Amino acid sequence: MARIVLGEQMNLIGDNLKKIRKKKKISQQKISNQLELLGVYVCRGSISRIEDRSRTVTDIELYAIAKVLEVSLEDLVEKVSFENDLSQS
């Protein structure tokens, strides 16, 4: 089944993921490697696409990313302008 997303932005966490990753000085490749150790396969390029919000994120990926970054799920979606994303569709 195809994923249906309204608007051009495909996820809500991209900006926060990038901000947290850079603050913790973790590379996209390291996140990908750590996710793989958890059994969640997201390549480095997909991490980049998540950050620029051109790729959707599953709930399993969301949970694993939070675990790898040692942040809460709320930290990944904090201060997200969901309403603005919907109005662009």
N, C-alpha and C positions, 0 to 999 in steps of 0.2 A: 504494500500500500504506500502511495506517495505521501510525503509530508506536505501539509498545507500551511503556509505561513503568509499572513497578510503583510503587505508592504515590502520594501526592499531589504530591510534588516532581518536576517534569518535567526537571530538569537538576542537574548537580553544581557548576556554576560561578557561579551567581547571586550568592551572598554575596560571593565573592572578586572578581567583576567589579565589583560596586558599591563595595567597599572600595578596589580599585585605582583605579577611575575617580575617586572622590572624592579620594583621595590625590594624584592627578595633576591634579586640578581640571579635568577634562574633562566636558563636558555629554553627556547621552545623545544629543542631536542631533548633536554633533560626531563622536561615535563612528559614528553612522548615516551621516553624510556621508563620513567617511573609509573606511568599509566600501564605500560606493557607488563610490568612486574605485578600489577593488580589484575591482569587479565583483560584490560581494556585497551584495544588497539586503535590508537589515534596517531597517525604519522605527524611529523614535524610540520609538513605543509598544511595539514588539517588544523593544527594549532594556530597557524598563521591565519587561515580562513575563518576560524572561530573568532580570533581577535579582531579581524576587520568586518566581522558580522556577516560574512557571505556564506557561512555554513551553519546549519542547524546543529543543536546539541541535544543528545538524548538524556533522559533522566539518569541513566547509569553513568554516562560520561560526566555529567554535571556533578554527581556525587563523588566520582573518582577524582576529578580535577580539584574539588574542594579538599579532599583527603590529601592529595599530593602537595597542595599548597599550604596545608595545615590552616585552613580558614573555614568559616561556616558557610553554608549555602547562602545565607543572608548576605554575607560579605560579597559574594559574587554577583548578587542582584541588587545590592544596595544602591540607592539613588538612581535607579533606572527610570527613564521616561517612557513608560509603556504607552501612555496615552498619545504621545507625540508619534510613536511608531505606527499606531493604528490610524492616526489622522492622515498619514502619508499614503495610505493605500487607496 
